[in-house]
């Protein structure tokens, strides 16, 4: 990773952590339905959870080795459990090296057998360094079939490459500085959202309506 990009990501991560510790909501930007936003919302390969006919869509760009992502990710599951009109779109954006990349590929391979959310949650809950054997073990413990997972990682490698490439392009096109980052309705928010901040963002998005 280039030094300038590393510095930018470190600054973004530090700002996100500061805001979270101070219990302050990250700043947001209201977006229109540009071609970029339409691609973010309409990418058919991105895993989706929640309501089919949602009135608020939450898009999350995330990395399995991002400390702020790990701290705030459970809030998304709790949001889905309590709000039947929310949809979450998951954007794996591995920017923290080879282990992040393999973890993202593993989660997207697990998506082929309907186990994306389970593997995603397990990887986010994992503490310590991620290695190839540990990622495979975490996925298996989360219910992914190991043999099919290994096969899909090979046979669908190009499709997974393309998916991660689209997520990366979408992130850069939105001007994201690092993970986590959210598109909540029309609002782009860079930095971690705890339960309270996420619920507030959803309420605001519900009032505003989707990007137009």
Secondary structure, DSSP 4 states (H G I P E B T S, - for coil): --HHHHHHHHHHHHHHHHHHHTT-PPPEEE----HHHHHHHH-TTS-EEE-TT-SEEEEEEE-TT-HHHHHHTHHHHHHHHH-TTEEEEEEE---S-HHHHHHHHHHHHHHTTT-HHHHHHHHHH--S---HHHHHHHHHHTT--HHHHHHHHHHTHHHHHHHHHHHHHHHHHTT--SSSEEEETTEEEES---HHHHHHHHHHHHHH-S--
